[in-house]
Amino acid sequence: MINKVSNVVTKLRDRVPLVQAITNYVTINDCANILLAFGASPAMCEAYDESYEFAKIANALYLNVGTLTKEQEASSIMAAISAKNSNVPVVLDPVACGGIKRKMDVINKILELGRVDVIKGNIGEIKFLAGQSANVRGVDSIDNGEGIEEAVVTLANKYNCTVAATGEIDVISDGKRLAVISNGVNLLTRVTGAGCMLGALCAGTIGAEEDKFIATCAAVIAMGIAGEKAYEEAKKPGSFRVKLIDAIYDVDEEDIKKLAQVEFKVIDAK
């Protein structure tokens, strides 16, 4: 399976998928730059009058509710509807969904009216969406991760999608397969928006690979490896942030085959 995962990077750079991103204002520039460095083509198109039309021509749509303005709310829902109508895959990043009711109202509208192929969140967000007790603080998870594999599988089956829960250990499932990934470094938690950047990368990979589970694994592993490579050269947040963009540019198939710390499991249908 690792060969399929690693090949996604080559597919992405060959296809240069157009990713429409409606994301939070704290990290919009970083999301655009990391997509460019990885080989995708970002378009931070969130204007209400344009979002529906633009989603028709995109290869993937990334929706992040982190700094949700009224215009972003309307644009996200319209873009998700357009994506459903035009068969464009969607990544949903449910930032702080466990702390603010309005965010869940918007998320539920997106799930009801549009489409979601991948839900990418931190452990606390994913456990909350799965109906489990979760420990969160603002946009951050302070959850110990107990029960996260069950939560990921439950949520994947509930919405018939791929779910990625990120933390010290990353867990991904489409309800039938599960991946546990150990790549990454703690300094990723000291850079604003590393999770948002990962969500954008997931949109890039699903824009190039039809198997959403494989595509999501590729994005998460690539981000973790890039973090490890960046840390070799930069030990503090400011310089690490710059090196992270450089490192994702260099990650290739061989890096993923050699450096991926991942365990794949088949889920018992029982």
Secondary structure, DSSP 8 states (H G I E B T S, - for coil): -HHHHHHHHHHHHHH--EEEEE--TTTHHHHHHHHHHHT-EEE----HHHHHHHHHH-SEEEEE-TT--HHHHHHHHHHHHHHHHHT--EEEE-TTTTT-HHHHHHHHHHHHHS--SEEEEEHHHHHHHTT----EETTEE----TTHHHHHHHHHHHHTSEEEEESSSEEEE-SSEEEEE----GGGGGSTTHHHHHHHHHHHHHTT-S-HHHHHHHHHHHHHHHHHHHHHH--SHHHHHHHHHHHHHH--HHHHHHH--EEEEE----
